[in-house]
Amino acid sequence: MQNNVRALRVAAHLSQVELASAAGITRQTLSLIEKGAYNPSLKLCLNICYRLGQTLDQVFWVAPGDQ
């Protein structure tokens, strides 16, 4: 799964610590999500989207071949 979490977090002027705290996860987990090394649950994806003020398809997507 690919994502725009880092770009949208930076655009929202949020640190990893701030977004992670708002989403109820650790900074380390958020870092792994941003790197694409951790696939969050749908609930966590939606929580991150809500905190960023974005829709699910603006933040996360499956690239062709990743299905």
N, C-alpha and C positions, 0 to 999 in steps of 0.2 A: 504494500500500500504506500502510496506517495502522499505527501502533504505540504501545505503552505504554512504550517504552524509557526516556524521561526520568523518568516517574513511578515506575517500578520501580527505576531507578538511585538516585533520591533516597530512596525508601523503604528501600533497602539501604545508605544512608549512604555511597555511592560518588561520587567526583567524576568528571567526564568523563575526566580524565587516568587515573584508576585503572581505570575500566572499559575504556577504550580500550587501555591497556597490557595488561590481562588478556586482551583479545580479539585482540590483535596488530594493532591498527589505530591511526591517529593520532587525536588529540583532534578535529581538524577533520572527519575522516570520521564520527566518532561524532556530532558536532554536526549534520552534514547528515542522518544517519539519523534522529536525534531530530526534526528539522524536517520529515521526509518528503521531503527534496530529493534523496535518494540511495537507490536500491533495492539493498540488499546481496544478495550471493549466498546461496543456501540454507545453504551451509557457514558463512558469517559469521553469518547469523541464528541458526543452531543454537549457534554458539560464544557469542554474546551471551546467548542463553537459558540456556545452561549456567552462564555466569558470574553470571547473575542468579538462578539457582535456579528458573527458571520454564519452563513448556512453550511450545512454538512458538505455539500458539493463544492463550496468555495474553499474549504479547508482540506478535505480528504478526498482521494479518489484512487481507484485501482487502475494501474496502467495496463495496456494490452500485454498479454503474456504473463501477468502476475496472478491471474485468476486461478 
